[in-house]
């Protein structure tokens, strides 16, 4: 019986983990839609923390570099003058992390999984 509790606990933690990521992805979408640089960046940092355990090889360093590029542009003058560039860089980070989540099977189901054959139509 103790093993079942442990299995249930792991399942519950996995669900909580995916729900946190889902909420952050939703908040990213809202921040991107409204052009809220600070909210978008904070949500992306949150996803980075959650996804960090799933990243491989050079991916953490790639992300760190991408975030550094944005942070360098967050001076008061650049926030106005380079707003479009900042938003584009945030978009690149957002897409990068969504692709990594998909690669790790954490977003949409794998199309080859027979349980999701309906997606093939």
HELIX and SHEET records of a PDB file:
HELIX    1   1 UNK A    2  UNK A   34  1                                  33    
HELIX    2   2 UNK A   37  UNK A   51  1                                  15    
HELIX    3   3 UNK A   52  UNK A   54  5                                   3    
HELIX    4   4 UNK A   59  UNK A   72  1                                  14    
HELIX    5   5 UNK A   76  UNK A   81  1                                   6    
HELIX    6   6 UNK A   83  UNK A  103  1                                  21    
HELIX    7   7 UNK A  114  UNK A  120  5                                   7    
END                                                                             
